[in-house]
Amino acid sequence: MTPSTFAPHFIFGAATASFQIEGATTTDGRVPSIWDTFCATPGKVAGGDTGEVACDHYHRMPQDVALMKELGLQSYRFSTAWPRVVPAPGEVNQAGLDFYSRLVDELLAAGITPWLTLYHWDLPQYEQDLGGWTNRDTAHRFADYAEVMYRALGDRVDIWTTLNEPWCSAFLGHAKGEHAPGHQDGAEALAAAHHLLLGHGLAVQRLRGLGLAHPQQVGITINPGVVHPADPDNAADRDAARRHDALRNRIWLDPLFKGEYPADLIADMGELWPAHLIWDGDLEVIAQPIDVLGINFYNGETVAGVPGAAVDSPGAPHPRTGDTRHVSRDVPLTGMGWEIHAPDFTEVLVRLSREWAAPNSAHLVVTENGAAFDDVADADGFVADADRRDYLHQHIRAVRDAIDAGADVRGYLAWSLLDNFEWAWGYEKRFGIVRVDYDTQRRTPKASARWYSDVIRSRELIEPTKG
Ligand code: GBH
């Protein structure tokens, strides 16, 4: 058990997202997002929970930054809310911008590197009313919004991420319907995927045009998976794994780094493939160089073929995979029911670094990793979350293993700093390393936060003491 150490330039931090923590959804000129609408639609979010208050971070930001400083975070990844900043196409809401400007100043004063994500799913409802990500214009207006943010914060923010997990926006939002806008249409999901990528490319172009250059960095965050065939000797299982890998991973990685969509994916999608929406020149826009590929990792998956079953898959995230099924492995699960198997994480980091990022001079940073568990707080609000601490320990070790195997990974950001609004699960699921009491808004670092804080300070992967 040799202690693993991390180089001085490796960044440890934590992440959140605007809609999940801010609250204040009608304050200072913010307009509704698709998630406000989704929350107000009966049956979409557990317990009828909304983002109206969330962690009240909008009003508690200075204290939250003080807490980050106490924990020793080197970087804080947050997202800005498009509907707070651009209340209508072409307009700018200064009060909304001011909030993020204060946040950035507060972080810099605390010695914490701000990491800004432009889009973590809170699309303005007015954009959805015009078709949202199924409308090509949304990609152009996303670049306009990126410009507004860069003009306001480009002098102080060095790391810019365009999109968080476009897979979720496209496939959970438009095919499974579990996320806003809650549609179930495979063709729509594929159209959204292309326009999200186009929006990313247009935003990168815009930011570069405004002066974003080294030492500043720009990139995108995806949520790749490892897709294992249930039986590697079975051809139908291997084919199922190939198809899910195309939809989960390669649909983003190939256009971003190779300037093309995977030929097997296009063939698999048949008439659903949005060929007419992919204009000449789009792939060059999408494929322009980025500095950092953000990786959000939660779990791997295993699939099997179901020969003879219908290929249509209404209500599934992945179109045309009706003749495949997910298989559970005999591994522990998180409070979300997601499999815990850290070697998958090493595998995904090594593969993405080798095949896509490194050949294009991009490095990887883990922009999210963490787990929900059924936390029990004591009378002081303290949670002795040995399960979450062990999860973080195993997964940071998996990052160390990936680096040892040659992956260029330069940072790790835990998801999440705070318990927060867990999308369709509302406040029922807790991912924070810091407990939030939603009655009092009191924040209490959990055992996992204390352990993580020691890791950051020592730069060494401390073996958790059992219990
Ligand atoms: C991230 O997405 C988000 O960026 C963040 O906002 C969110 O709070 C956090 O994760 C926690 O959910 O049922 O085994 O097939 C996570 C995306 C997509 C990860 C669906 C798990 C299903 C696993 N998730 N995926 S499984």
Residues whose N, C-alpha, C, O or C-beta is under 5 A from the ligand:
A	BS01	GBH	Y298 W338
